[in-house]
């Protein structure tokens, strides 16, 4: 076991000594210039679309509204409807 450990340490040392002084980093890889630059917009952004924009994606918009309605029904069934004083800010 000691031999394997020594071989591993020697290999790591050799790798460190022979690595390039300025390693190449691809733009979208960790450490790259474009890493995690793509921002995924949250779902609620679609609520603010203009009706003409929603009309371009009729099936998706209808399915999304159905899912929102089902979620609200599930929420109210589990937690109850909000109280009147909770709706005023």
N, C-alpha and C positions, 0 to 999 in steps of 0.2 A: 504494500500500500504506500510505503514511503517513496518507492521508486516512481510510482504513477504520479504522486503529488509533486515530486521534483521535476519530472518530465513536463507536467502541466505548467509549473512556474517558469521553467526554462522557455517553453513555447510562448507563454505570454510575454516574457521579457524580450524574446526575439521579435515577436510581432510589434511590440511597442517601439523597439529600436529601428525597425525597418519601415514603419509607417511613414506616409508622406507628411511633410511638415504643414501642408495646407490641404487637408482632405476635401474632396469634392462633395458638396452637399447639393442634392437635387432640390429645385425650388419648392416642391410640395412635400418634401420629406421633413421630418423633425429637424429643426435647426436651419431649414432653408428659408429663403426670403419670402416665399408665398405660403408658408405653412399656416394652416387654419385661417386663411383669409376669406374663404367662402362663407358668407353669413347666410344661415338658413332662417328665413323670416318665420316668425311664429304664426300659428294658425289663425289667430284672431284678426290678422291683417286683412283676411278675405272678407270679414264683416264690413269693412269700409270700402269695398269695391263699389263702383257705380253700377246701377242696374244694367247699363249697356255692356259693361265688362262681364257681368255675371251671365248675360244673355249669350255670350260667346261660348260658354261652357255650361249649357243648360242641364245636362245629365249630372255633371259633377255638382253644380249648385243645388239642384233638387236633392241629391243624395246627401249632401252636407247639411242642408236644412233639416232633413229627416233625422239624421244622426244627432243634430243639436237638440231637436225636439225630444227624441228618445232619451238623451242624456238628462235633460231637464226633468222629464217624467221620472226617471230612475232616481235622480237626486231628491226630488220632492217626496217620493215614496220612502226613501231611506231616512232623510233628515227632516222632512216636513216643509211646508211652504214658509217663505220668509214672513216675519211679522211686519205689520204696517210701519212701526217706528224704525225698522231696519232698512226700509227702502228709501227713506229720506236722508240726505247727506247734510 
